[in-house]
């Protein structure tokens, strides 16, 4: 599993991060940025976005089954939110 910090992507803005992820062949991005849907137009994008509606690991770790399912269901240009 690649992580953005390990790739040096941690300082990229959302639009640039999405573009770089697409260039590298990613199909889905998982984020906790709940404002992404209002900041980015995903029309015509080649990847999907899964948004976790919480950032606290103790809460997130108990929802991995739902997160994995959303990753598998995400389609290009689509944003799926996981309520946590």
N, C-alpha and C positions, 0 to 999 in steps of 0.2 A: 504494500500500500504506500503510495507516494503521499507526502505531506507538503503543503505549499512552502512552509518554512525551510524544509530540507532542499527545496528547489530554488530558494531565494525569492519566492513569490510573495512573502509576507507583507511587503510594502506596496504591492500592486493595488490599484483601485479596482472596483468591481468590473467595470467594462474591460479593462486590460486583463484582469484575471480570467474572465470568461473567454476572451479571445485567445489567450495563451493556452488555456485548458483545451479549447477546441483544436488548436494547432497541434497539440501533443496527443490528440486522439481520445481525450476523455469523453465519456458519454453522459456522466452525471457529476454534479458538484453537490456536496453536502455542506451546508452553512448554518449558522445561527443568526445571520443577518435578516431580520424580519422585515426590513424596509426594502430589500432587494427588488421585490415586485414593483415598487413605486419608483425605483431608481433606474431600472434597466428595461428596455424593450427587448423581449426575447424572441420576437417574431423572426423567423428565418434562422434562428440559432440551431446548431447541431447537437446541443446537449440539453439535458434537463437539470432542474435544480430541486433539491430536497432541502427544505428549511425546517430546522429543529426549533420549536417554539420555546425552548429553554436552553440555558447554557450550563447549568450545574450538572457536573458529571454524575453525582449520586442519583439524580432524576433521569438523566439520559441513559445510563447504563442498564436500566430496567426496561427500556423500550427498544432494545436492539432488534428484536424480531420485527417490529413495525418499521423500523428504519431500513432494515434489509429489504423488506417487502416493497417499500416506497422506492428504493434504489432500483429494484427490478422492474417496477411499473413506470418509472419516469420516462417520458418521451421527449424528443427534441422540442425546445421552446416552451416546455411545460414547467410550472412550479407546483410542487406538492408540499404541503405543510403538515408536519407531524405535531399534533398537540401533545404537549408533555406537561 
